[in-house]
Amino acid sequence: MVNRSVVLRSRPTDVPQVEDFAMAEGEVPEPGPGQFLVRNLYLGVEAGMRTRLNEEVSYIPPIGIGEPLESPTLSQVVRSEHPDFKEGEHLVGMAPWSEYAVLSEQTMLLERVQPEEGTPLSYYIGALGSSGMTAYVGIHAVGDPQPGETVVVSAAAGAVGSVAGQIARIRGCRVVGLVGSADKAAVLTERLGFDAAINYRETPDLAQAVNEASPDGVDVFFDNVGGPTLDAMLTCMKPRVMPSDRRARVACCGMVAGYNEAQPLPILNMWEVVARQIRIEGFLVWTYPELHGQAREELEGWVRSGELVVLENVSRGLEEAAGALCRLMSGATTGKTVVALDDAKAA
Ligand SMILES: NC(=O)c1ccc[n+]([C@@H]2O[C@H](COP(=O)([O-])OP(=O)(O)OC[C@H]3O[C@@H](n4cnc5c(N)ncnc54)[C@H](OP(=O)(O)O)[C@@H]3O)[C@@H](O)[C@H]2O)c1
């Protein structure tokens, strides 16, 4: 049987183009002892994948030329050489962008999925999967917003940002979203319950716009973007009021503004961190496994009750996957970007 994959053809130097990727064919791999063969049903398309297209090591090793891309996928076991993983079970885990893959208990982020009645499987790589977990961890473990506080989220209409902002709203915060288009801004305020949304592309002075939308000052900034957005936001954070130990918090989730750039983007306003006594903290979702059970339970509850609105944009077919990643990295997508493979319908 043939196993098709999406592989890296050349390393992009800017926004990735579909020519940077190719389709490849190989044999379906054989599971060894303790392993299981899965067929992928949904591929999660994520901004962090862009960092692995560069030669340098980011937070996990780069993808080699000719190797398949990798991301959290939703798959189904088709053959198992492991007594605890049965044929037909649904899994999520870091897997190659191939029709079939061999996984094991050592696979990064591996988890069994038992979808609730009526919940689409694809949610388990989005709002109920790595994107939702990231939002939850960043809000709870790092941002820690209290009811009545103001939370600003960048890339707020994206997979992580749209969930982070809604969790803050559910926690009783005022929520302001930063986005790159008027359509995205409308989605935030009309569908997701954000209090305000700012289209940074049409805003000459981002800090002024954020200050106007945050009359009490900004307590938490959940940052997916870095670069000039983070720079401007440092000047908007609430200064520490003595003798309280409470400080404004910046939860650094990602720096997507720099992922297509050859050099890191400079941050000039670091003095504000001193003067305002801001706490800045980066985090990686998989380093908080102790929060994942609680996160899944709360996120599922909010989806069930309708408090958490899930946004997805779905492409169909493995041959569309590279294009979906390119669109994500050009800022064209809203919500979780997912590729449904042909077998998704049958599963
Ligand atoms: N720390 C962790 O453990 C962890 C885990 C997962 C993801 N992340 C991070 O979370 C962030 C969001 O990832 P995601 O997968 O959910 O992506 P996403 O938000 O669905 O899509 C990326 C969005 O980033 C925005 N963006 C801002 N500047 C951009 C630029 N120069 N080029 C392209 N896009 C730009 C665009 O929105 P606008 O049009 O609104 O600008 C775009 O839609 C990323 O920084 C990612 O690295 C972190």
The ligand as an SDF file (V2000), in Angstrom:
LIG
                    3D

 48 52  0  0  0  0  0  0  0  0999 V2000
    3.8040   28.2240   24.0210 N   0  0  0  0  0  0  0  0  0  0  0  0
    3.2240   27.1420   23.5220 C   0  0  0  0  0  0  0  0  0  0  0  0
    3.2640   26.0390   24.1030 O   0  0  0  0  0  0  0  0  0  0  0  0
    2.4800   27.2650   22.2160 C   0  0  0  0  0  0  0  0  0  0  0  0
    1.7250   26.1780   21.7140 C   0  0  0  0  0  0  0  0  0  0  0  0
    0.9970   26.3870   20.5190 C   0  0  0  0  0  0  0  0  0  0  0  0
    1.0660   27.6010   19.8500 C   0  0  0  0  0  0  0  0  0  0  0  0
    1.8530   28.5970   20.3740 N   0  0  0  0  0  0  0  0  0  0  0  0
    1.9370   29.9100   19.7260 C   0  0  0  0  0  0  0  0  0  0  0  0
    0.6400   30.4540   19.6390 O   0  0  0  0  0  0  0  0  0  0  0  0
    0.6330   31.4160   18.5930 C   0  0  0  0  0  0  0  0  0  0  0  0
   -0.6090   31.2140   17.7360 C   0  0  0  0  0  0  0  0  0  0  0  0
   -0.4600   29.9810   17.0390 O   0  0  0  0  0  0  0  0  0  0  0  0
   -1.6840   29.3270   16.2620 P   0  0  0  0  0  0  0  0  0  0  0  0
   -1.1920   28.0260   15.7520 O   0  0  0  0  0  0  0  0  0  0  0  0
   -2.8860   29.3900   17.1220 O   0  0  0  0  0  0  0  0  0  0  0  0
   -1.8430   30.2930   15.0130 O   0  0  0  0  0  0  0  0  0  0  0  0
   -3.0690   31.2720   14.6530 P   0  0  0  0  0  0  0  0  0  0  0  0
   -3.1560   32.2860   15.7360 O   0  0  0  0  0  0  0  0  0  0  0  0
   -4.2590   30.4730   14.3190 O   0  0  0  0  0  0  0  0  0  0  0  0
   -2.5560   31.9480   13.3150 O   0  0  0  0  0  0  0  0  0  0  0  0
   -1.4950   32.8330   13.3270 C   0  0  0  0  0  0  0  0  0  0  0  0
   -1.9960   34.2860   13.4010 C   0  0  0  0  0  0  0  0  0  0  0  0
   -0.9020   35.0990   13.7890 O   0  0  0  0  0  0  0  0  0  0  0  0
   -1.1390   36.4180   13.3910 C   0  0  0  0  0  0  0  0  0  0  0  0
    0.0790   37.0950   12.9420 N   0  0  0  0  0  0  0  0  0  0  0  0
    0.6090   38.1950   13.5180 C   0  0  0  0  0  0  0  0  0  0  0  0
    1.7120   38.5840   12.8810 N   0  0  0  0  0  0  0  0  0  0  0  0
    1.8910   37.7190   11.8670 C   0  0  0  0  0  0  0  0  0  0  0  0
    2.8690   37.6190   10.8590 C   0  0  0  0  0  0  0  0  0  0  0  0
    3.8870   38.4680   10.7300 N   0  0  0  0  0  0  0  0  0  0  0  0
    2.7550   36.6190    9.9840 N   0  0  0  0  0  0  0  0  0  0  0  0
    1.7270   35.7320   10.0810 C   0  0  0  0  0  0  0  0  0  0  0  0
    0.7760   35.7940   11.0320 N   0  0  0  0  0  0  0  0  0  0  0  0
    0.8500   36.7820   11.9110 C   0  0  0  0  0  0  0  0  0  0  0  0
   -2.2100   36.3510   12.2870 C   0  0  0  0  0  0  0  0  0  0  0  0
   -3.3700   36.9390   12.8490 O   0  0  0  0  0  0  0  0  0  0  0  0
   -3.6950   38.4910   12.5960 P   0  0  0  0  0  0  0  0  0  0  0  0
   -4.2270   38.5850   11.2010 O   0  0  0  0  0  0  0  0  0  0  0  0
   -4.7080   38.7830   13.6260 O   0  0  0  0  0  0  0  0  0  0  0  0
   -2.4070   39.2470   12.7810 O   0  0  0  0  0  0  0  0  0  0  0  0
   -2.4080   34.8710   12.0750 C   0  0  0  0  0  0  0  0  0  0  0  0
   -3.7470   34.5590   11.7350 O   0  0  0  0  0  0  0  0  0  0  0  0
    1.9450   31.2720   17.8390 C   0  0  0  0  0  0  0  0  0  0  0  0
    2.8430   32.2660   18.2700 O   0  0  0  0  0  0  0  0  0  0  0  0
    2.4360   29.9040   18.2850 C   0  0  0  0  0  0  0  0  0  0  0  0
    3.8250   29.7810   18.1880 O   0  0  0  0  0  0  0  0  0  0  0  0
    2.5370   28.4520   21.5290 C   0  0  0  0  0  0  0  0  0  0  0  0
  1  2  1  0
  2  3  2  0
  2  4  1  0
  4  5  1  0
  4 48  2  0
  5  6  2  0
  6  7  1  0
  7  8  2  0
  8  9  1  0
  8 48  1  0
  9 10  1  0
  9 46  1  0
 10 11  1  0
 11 12  1  0
 11 44  1  0
 12 13  1  0
 13 14  1  0
 14 15  2  0
 14 16  1  0
 14 17  1  0
 17 18  1  0
 18 19  2  0
 18 20  1  0
 18 21  1  0
 21 22  1  0
 22 23  1  0
 23 24  1  0
 23 42  1  0
 24 25  1  0
 25 26  1  0
 25 36  1  0
 26 27  1  0
 26 35  1  0
 27 28  2  0
 28 29  1  0
 29 30  1  0
 29 35  2  0
 30 31  1  0
 30 32  2  0
 32 33  1  0
 33 34  2  0
 34 35  1  0
 36 37  1  0
 36 42  1  0
 37 38  1  0
 38 39  2  0
 38 40  1  0
 38 41  1  0
 42 43  1  0
 44 45  1  0
 44 46  1  0
 46 47  1  0
M  CHG  2   8   1  16  -1
M  END
$$$$
